[in-house]
Amino acid sequence: MASLSSYADASRDTGPGLELEQLRGENQRLRRENEDLHIALTTIAEHGDMVESLLNETNVKLKAEIAERQRAEAKLHNLLHLISRQKEDLEIIVQTIMEHGDVVDAQWRQKFCEANELINLDGLTQVANRRHFDQHLETQWQKLAETGEPLALIFADVDYFKEFNDFYGHLSGDDCLRRLAKALSACLRNPFDLFARYGGEEFIAILPNTDQTGAYQTARRMQATLELLAIPHHLSPLGDWVTMSFGVAVLIPQPEQNPEDLVALADRCLYQAKTGGKNRVICADQV
């Protein structure tokens, strides 16, 4: 801002008119600056709360972002720690397998065999179940169809078993079935022979490479074993001991036949034995 002395000097040089004009111009400039300052102060006063609110909001968001980043860093740290620990555990497992692989493999193989055996066993009698019988019959049928060798079945049923259960109780009936299964399965001789529980008090035996004479002899051996076992049955009309009826059938598998044909033939023989007086062995040629 020009001083009064400068204006005085200027007035001496230019005269009173020029000095007055300069004073007016300076006054207008000062008025404009005052108005601008007033507008600025008014704007700050009017919008100060909003600016402060924006600043506070920005500060809150910044703090939240910092907290989120801190949580993310903590999660990442925990994840890296977990991965590192799992990596160490995996290395220990791999090292153990490398050092004891044969033992581990043998144990797993044993567990698998045990599980597979349980799947194929009848829960009550611990002989082969119906599922295993069906599979084994199909396998032997296909095999003997190629070689032209005979396949024999022995179908067996406990005589007057309902009367046994009614008199002795179902627990004794279960025990009777277990004893019968154990004794009769021991009568089989060949590696591919199979003794199974067919259902209820019915049992069935598969005898590959066995003709009718051999199958009949096996059935008679089972009958003799029952006499030695001598399980009491006081309600049986046939005597004081548990007896069974046997149906024997033999076929050489042919392309136009199937395993069910052999089962049906043995079943008819068993039916003939049951209706013909029980406690006997009936072969297919006798039906």
C-alpha positions in Angstrom: 0.0 0.0 0.0 1.4 3.4 -1.0 2.3 5.7 1.9 0.8 9.2 2.3 4.2 10.8 1.6 4.4 9.1 -1.8 1.0 10.5 -2.6 2.2 13.9 -1.4 5.2 13.7 -3.7 3.0 12.6 -6.5 0.7 15.5 -5.9 3.5 17.9 -6.2 4.5 16.5 -9.5 1.1 15.9 -11.1 -1.3 18.3 -9.4 -4.5 17.9 -7.3 -6.6 16.1 -9.9 -4.2 13.3 -10.4 -3.8 12.8 -6.7 -7.5 12.6 -6.2 -7.9 10.0 -8.9 -5.2 7.9 -7.4 -6.8 8.0 -4.0 -10.1 6.9 -5.5 -8.5 4.0 -7.3 -6.7 2.9 -4.2 -9.8 3.1 -2.2 -11.7 0.9 -4.7 -8.9 -1.7 -4.6 -9.0 -1.7 -0.8 -12.8 -2.1 -1.0 -12.6 -5.1 -3.3 -10.0 -6.7 -1.2 -12.2 -6.2 1.8 -15.2 -7.7 0.0 -13.1 -10.7 -1.1 -11.9 -11.2 2.5 -15.4 -10.8 3.8 -16.7 -13.4 1.3 -13.9 -15.8 2.2 -14.6 -15.4 5.9 -18.3 -15.8 5.3 -17.7 -19.0 3.3 -15.5 -20.5 6.0 -18.1 -19.6 8.6 -20.9 -21.1 6.6 -19.1 -24.3 5.5 -16.7 -24.9 8.4 -18.9 -27.5 10.0 -19.2 -29.4 6.7 -15.5 -29.3 6.2 -14.9 -30.5 9.7 -17.4 -33.3 9.2 -15.7 -34.4 6.0 -12.3 -34.3 7.7 -13.7 -36.4 10.6 -15.4 -38.9 8.2 -12.1 -39.2 6.3 -10.3 -39.8 9.5 -12.7 -42.5 10.6 -12.4 -44.3 7.2 -8.7 -44.1 7.4 -8.7 -45.6 10.9 -11.0 -48.4 9.7 -8.8 -49.1 6.7 -5.8 -49.3 8.9 -7.6 -51.7 11.3 -8.7 -53.9 8.4 -5.2 -54.1 7.0 -4.0 -55.0 10.5 -6.6 -57.8 10.7 -5.6 -59.0 7.2 -2.0 -59.0 8.1 -2.8 -61.1 11.2 -4.9 -63.6 9.2 -2.1 -63.9 6.6 0.4 -64.4 9.4 -1.7 -67.2 11.0 -2.3 -68.8 7.6 1.4 -68.8 6.8 2.0 -70.3 10.3 -0.6 -73.0 9.7 0.8 -73.8 6.2 4.2 -74.1 7.6 3.1 -76.4 10.4 1.1 -78.6 8.0 4.1 -78.7 5.7 6.2 -79.9 8.6 3.6 -82.5 9.5 3.4 -83.7 5.9 7.2 -84.0 5.8 7.0 -86.1 8.9 4.3 -88.4 7.4 6.2 -88.7 4.1 9.4 -89.5 6.0 7.6 -92.1 8.1 6.1 -93.7 5.0 9.5 -93.8 3.4 11.1 -95.4 6.4 8.2 -97.7 7.3 6.4 -98.0 3.9 6.4 -101.8 3.8 4.9 -102.1 7.3 2.3 -99.5 6.6 1.4 -101.1 3.3 1.1 -104.5 5.0 -1.1 -103.1 7.7 -3.4 -101.4 5.2 -3.6 -104.6 3.1 -4.5 -106.5 6.2 -7.2 -104.0 7.1 -8.6 -104.2 3.5 -8.7 -108.0 3.6 -10.4 -107.9 7.0 -13.0 -105.5 5.7 -13.6 -107.4 2.5 -14.0 -110.6 4.5 -16.6 -109.0 6.8 -18.6 -107.9 3.7 -18.7 -111.5 2.5 -19.6 -113.1 5.8 -23.0 -113.8 7.3 -23.2 -111.8 10.6 -24.8 -114.6 12.6 -23.1 -117.8 11.4 -19.8 -116.4 10.1 -20.0 -118.5 7.0 -20.3 -116.9 3.5 -23.4 -114.8 3.0 -25.9 -114.7 0.1 -24.0 -112.0 -1.6 -20.7 -114.0 -1.6 -22.6 -117.1 -2.7 -24.0 -115.4 -5.7 -20.7 -114.0 -6.7 -18.9 -117.3 -6.3 -21.5 -119.2 -8.1 -21.3 -116.8 -11.1 -17.5 -117.1 -11.1 -17.4 -120.8 -11.0 -20.2 -121.1 -13.6 -18.3 -119.0 -16.1 -15.1 -120.9 -15.4 -16.5 -124.4 -15.7 -18.5 -123.4 -18.8 -15.1 -123.0 -20.5 -13.6 -126.3 -19.3 -16.8 -128.4 -19.5 -16.5 -129.6 -15.9 -19.5 -130.2 -13.7 -20.8 -127.9 -11.0 -22.7 -129.2 -8.0 -25.0 -127.6 -5.4 -26.2 -128.9 -2.1 -29.3 -127.1 -0.8 -30.0 -127.8 2.9 -32.8 -126.8 5.3 -33.2 -127.5 9.0 -36.2 -129.7 9.8 -38.9 -128.4 12.1 -36.9 -125.3 12.9 -40.0 -123.2 13.8 -40.8 -125.8 16.5 -37.2 -125.6 17.7 -37.5 -121.8 18.1 -40.9 -122.0 19.8 -39.6 -124.5 22.4 -36.1 -123.4 23.1 -36.3 -119.7 22.2 -34.8 -117.6 19.4 -31.4 -117.2 21.1 -31.1 -121.0 21.2 -32.2 -121.0 17.6 -29.4 -118.6 16.7 -26.9 -120.8 18.6 -28.2 -123.9 16.7 -27.6 -122.2 13.3 -24.1 -121.2 14.3 -23.2 -124.7 15.4 -24.7 -126.2 12.2 -22.9 -123.8 10.0 -19.5 -124.5 11.6 -20.0 -128.3 11.5 -21.3 -128.5 7.9 -18.8 -126.1 6.4 -16.1 -128.4 7.8 -17.4 -131.2 5.6 -16.2 -129.5 2.4 -12.9 -130.6 1.0 -11.8 -128.7 -2.1 -10.2 -125.2 -2.2 -13.0 -123.7 -4.4 -15.9 -125.3 -2.4 -18.0 -122.7 -0.6 -20.6 -123.1 2.2 -23.0 -120.3 2.7 -26.1 -119.3 4.6 -28.8 -118.8 1.9 -31.3 -117.3 4.2 -33.2 -118.1 7.5 -32.4 -121.8 8.3 -31.4 -122.6 4.7 -27.8 -123.3 3.8 -26.2 -124.0 0.4 -22.9 -125.4 -0.7 -21.1 -124.9 -4.1 -18.9 -127.8 -5.2 -17.0 -127.0 -8.5 -15.6 -130.0 -10.5 -17.8 -132.4 -8.5 -20.1 -134.9 -10.2 -23.3 -136.2 -8.7 -21.7 -139.1 -6.9 -19.2 -136.8 -5.2 -22.0 -134.3 -4.3 -24.2 -137.0 -2.9 -21.4 -138.3 -0.7 -20.7 -134.8 0.6 -24.4 -134.4 1.5 -24.4 -137.8 3.3 -21.2 -136.7 5.2 -23.1 -133.6 6.3 -26.0 -135.8 7.5 -23.7 -138.0 9.5 -22.0 -134.9 11.0 -25.4 -133.8 12.3 -25.9 -137.1 14.0 -22.6 -136.7 15.8 -23.4 -133.1 16.7 -26.6 -134.3 18.3 -28.3 -130.9 19.0 -31.4 -131.7 21.1 -34.8 -131.1 19.5 -37.5 -132.7 21.7 -40.4 -131.4 19.5 -39.1 -133.0 16.3 -41.3 -136.0 15.1 -38.1 -137.5 13.6 -36.3 -138.1 16.9 -34.6 -136.2 19.7 -32.0 -134.4 17.6 -31.9 -131.7 15.0 -32.0 -133.1 11.5 -31.8 -131.5 8.0 -33.1 -132.2 4.5 -30.7 -132.0 1.5 -31.3 -131.4 -2.2 -28.4 -132.2 -4.6 -28.1 -131.0 -8.2 -25.3 -131.1 -10.8 -25.0 -129.4 -14.2 -22.3 -128.9 -16.7 -22.8 -125.2 -17.6 -24.1 -124.6 -21.1 -24.5 -121.4 -23.1 -28.3 -121.6 -23.1 -28.3 -122.0 -19.3 -27.5 -119.8 -16.3 -26.6 -120.3 -12.6 -30.2 -119.8 -11.5 -31.1 -122.9 -13.4 -28.8 -124.9 -11.1 -30.2 -123.2 -8.0 -33.8 -123.9 -9.0 -32.9 -127.6 -9.7 -31.3 -128.0 -6.3 -34.3 -126.2 -4.7 -36.7 -128.7 -6.3 -34.7 -131.6 -4.9 -34.8 -130.0 -1.4 -38.5 -129.6 -1.7 -38.9 -133.2 -2.6 -36.8 -134.2 0.4 -38.9 -132.0 2.7 -42.3 -133.3 1.4 -41.0 -136.9 1.2 -40.4 -137.2 5.0 -37.5 -134.9 5.7 -34.0 -135.9 7.1 -33.0 -137.3 3.7 -30.9 -136.6 0.7 -32.6 -136.3 -2.7 -30.6 -136.0 -6.0 -31.8 -134.4 -9.2 -32.3 -137.8 -11.0 -34.6 -138.8 -8.2 -37.0 -136.0 -8.7 
